[in-house]
Amino acid sequence: LRTWAIGQAAQLKAQMEYLATISRDGKWPDYARLDCAACHHPLTVPTLSWRLKQDKKGRAPGQPPFNTAQHAVFRHLVRAAAPSDFAALDRAVGGVNATLSSTAPGRGATTLAATRAAGVATGVLDRMKSVTYDATFARKLMLEVGRDADAIANQGPRAALQAVWAVDLMARVPHGTPGPLPPELKGLMTDLYRQADLVSEYSAQNFADQLRRLVAWAEHTSRKR
């Protein structure tokens, strides 16, 4: 859990530093930083598409969003481990998101926003190294992710997969081993992976419901211990 937490912070810091560099010195705009699934996704009957209900956060048609999948779960880690940095990091990443999700992301604005976010992420990374990572922390973080299931699922399959990986890790902490999970939890986890893996059939609502079921089971069993 500690390795994952520090890795998540290091990844965000590196991502923001890369954005600052390429927006200042490289080819721009860099569409690889955007959510490619916003355009590259299966076309289906409109009534079956979760994307029609997706919160566009003020975006107009033709404005693919910045890929915020890595931050979707990490923000809850920050809330639990470094609460004093939570608001600042959310604002900083939100500024990058707003800049890159515009139809014409400017170099100057992106460099400034990404540099600011990298600075905040650097402070978060330092604090992640001194946190006590135990079963109590894992349970707290798991509940935080479960409460935000709808918002995470609404960001698409990439964010959903980040949530699956995180929950899979946190579910193992109380058992003290990376080995097999209890059969019922393993079944719930398998279903959750299936929801995130089937991109062509991904449903934000179904994924959020399954994530809540798994978190509720984990909370119920922890109370019986």
C-alpha positions in Angstrom: 0.0 0.0 0.0 2.9 2.4 0.8 4.6 1.6 -2.5 1.4 2.2 -4.4 0.7 5.5 -2.6 4.2 6.9 -3.2 4.1 5.7 -6.8 0.8 7.4 -7.4 2.2 10.7 -6.1 5.4 10.3 -8.1 3.5 9.6 -11.2 1.3 12.7 -10.9 4.4 14.9 -10.2 6.1 13.4 -13.3 3.0 13.8 -15.5 2.7 17.5 -14.6 6.4 18.2 -15.1 6.2 16.5 -18.5 3.2 18.7 -19.4 5.0 21.8 -18.4 8.1 20.9 -20.5 6.3 19.8 -23.6 3.9 22.8 -23.6 6.8 25.1 -23.3 9.4 23.4 -25.6 7.8 20.6 -27.5 5.1 20.0 -30.2 1.8 21.4 -29.0 -0.9 20.5 -28.4 -0.1 17.0 -27.3 -3.3 15.0 -27.8 -1.8 12.0 -26.0 -2.5 13.8 -22.8 -6.3 13.8 -23.5 -8.8 11.0 -22.9 -8.6 9.1 -26.2 -11.7 7.1 -25.2 -13.7 10.3 -25.6 -13.4 9.9 -29.4 -12.3 6.2 -29.8 -15.2 4.2 -28.4 -17.8 1.9 -29.8 -20.9 3.5 -31.3 -24.1 2.1 -30.0 -27.8 2.9 -29.6 -27.9 6.4 -28.0 -30.2 5.2 -25.2 -27.6 2.6 -24.2 -24.7 5.0 -24.1 -23.6 6.1 -20.6 -21.8 8.9 -22.3 -25.0 10.8 -23.0 -25.5 11.1 -19.2 -21.9 11.9 -18.6 -21.1 15.1 -16.7 -19.3 17.2 -19.3 -18.2 19.8 -16.7 -19.0 22.7 -19.0 -17.3 21.2 -22.1 -18.9 21.8 -25.5 -19.1 19.3 -28.3 -15.6 18.8 -29.9 -13.8 19.3 -26.6 -12.2 16.0 -25.5 -11.3 16.1 -21.8 -7.8 15.8 -20.3 -7.2 12.3 -19.1 -7.7 12.6 -15.3 -7.9 8.9 -14.7 -4.8 8.8 -12.5 -6.2 11.6 -10.3 -9.7 10.1 -9.9 -8.6 7.8 -7.1 -5.4 9.5 -6.0 -7.3 12.5 -4.8 -9.0 10.3 -2.2 -5.6 9.0 -1.1 -4.5 12.7 -0.6 -7.7 13.4 1.4 -6.9 10.5 3.7 -3.1 10.9 4.0 -2.4 14.6 3.5 -5.7 16.5 4.0 -4.1 19.9 4.2 -3.0 19.4 0.6 -6.3 18.1 -0.8 -7.9 21.4 -1.8 -4.7 22.8 -3.3 -4.1 19.7 -5.4 -7.7 19.5 -6.6 -7.5 23.2 -7.7 -4.2 22.7 -9.4 -5.2 19.6 -11.3 -8.5 21.2 -12.1 -6.7 24.1 -13.6 -4.7 21.8 -15.9 -7.9 20.0 -16.8 -9.7 23.2 -17.8 -6.7 24.4 -19.9 -6.2 21.2 -21.8 -9.9 20.5 -22.3 -10.3 23.8 -24.2 -10.5 23.8 -28.0 -7.3 25.7 -28.2 -5.0 24.9 -25.2 -2.4 27.7 -25.1 1.2 27.0 -24.4 1.6 29.7 -21.8 -1.5 28.8 -19.8 -0.7 25.1 -19.9 2.9 25.6 -18.8 1.8 27.8 -15.9 -1.0 25.4 -14.8 1.1 22.3 -15.0 4.1 23.9 -13.2 1.8 24.9 -10.4 0.3 21.4 -10.2 3.8 19.8 -10.2 4.8 22.0 -7.3 1.8 20.9 -5.2 2.4 17.2 -6.2 6.0 17.5 -5.0 4.8 18.5 -1.5 2.2 15.7 -1.5 4.9 13.2 -2.5 7.1 14.2 0.4 4.2 13.7 2.9 3.2 10.3 1.4 6.5 8.9 2.7 5.7 9.6 6.3 2.2 8.2 6.4 1.3 5.1 8.5 -0.1 2.6 6.0 -2.1 -0.1 7.9 -5.5 -1.9 7.7 -7.3 1.0 9.3 -5.9 3.4 6.7 -6.8 1.0 3.9 -10.4 0.6 5.1 -10.8 4.4 5.4 -9.5 4.9 1.9 -11.6 2.1 0.5 -14.8 3.8 2.0 -13.7 7.1 0.5 -13.5 5.6 -3.0 -16.8 3.8 -2.6 -18.6 7.0 -1.7 -17.3 8.6 -4.9 -18.2 5.6 -7.1 -20.5 7.6 -9.4 -18.0 10.4 -10.0 -15.1 7.9 -10.7 -17.2 5.8 -13.0 -18.4 8.9 -14.9 -14.8 9.6 -15.9 -14.8 6.4 -18.0 -13.0 3.0 -18.2 -9.6 4.3 -17.5 -10.6 5.9 -14.2 -12.7 2.8 -13.5 -9.6 0.6 -13.9 -7.6 2.8 -11.6 -10.3 2.3 -9.0 -10.3 -1.5 -9.5 -6.6 -1.7 -9.0 -6.7 0.4 -5.9 -9.6 -1.4 -4.3 -8.0 -4.8 -5.1 -4.9 -3.7 -3.2 -6.8 -2.2 -0.3 -9.0 -5.3 0.1 -5.9 -7.4 0.7 -4.4 -5.3 3.4 -6.6 -6.5 6.3 -5.7 -10.1 5.5 -2.0 -9.3 5.7 -1.0 -11.2 2.6 -0.9 -10.6 -1.2 -2.3 -14.1 -1.6 -5.8 -15.4 -2.4 -8.8 -13.4 -1.2 -11.8 -14.8 0.6 -14.1 -16.6 -1.9 -16.9 -14.0 -1.7 -14.6 -11.1 -2.0 -12.8 -12.7 -4.9 -16.2 -13.1 -6.7 -17.0 -9.4 -6.1 -13.5 -8.4 -7.3 -13.8 -10.6 -10.4 -17.1 -8.9 -11.4 -15.6 -5.5 -10.8 -12.6 -6.3 -13.1 -15.0 -7.5 -15.7 -16.9 -4.2 -15.6 -13.7 -2.2 -16.2 -12.2 -4.6 -18.8 -15.1 -4.7 -21.2 -14.6 -1.2 -22.6 -17.0 -1.7 -25.5 -19.8 -2.6 -23.0 -18.7 -0.3 -20.2 -21.6 1.2 -18.2 -20.8 3.9 -15.7 -23.9 3.1 -13.7 -23.2 -0.6 -13.5 -19.6 -0.1 -12.5 -20.5 2.3 -9.8 -23.1 -0.1 -8.4 -20.6 -3.0 -8.4 -17.9 -0.8 -6.7 -20.4 0.1 -4.0 -21.4 -3.5 -3.4 -17.7 -4.5 -3.0 -16.9 -1.7 -0.6 -20.1 -2.4 1.4 -19.1 -6.1 1.8 -15.6 -5.1 2.9 -17.0 -2.7 5.5 -19.5 -5.3 6.8 -16.8 -7.9 7.2 -14.4 -5.5 8.9 -17.0 -4.7 11.5 -17.3 -8.4 12.4 -13.6 -8.8 13.1 
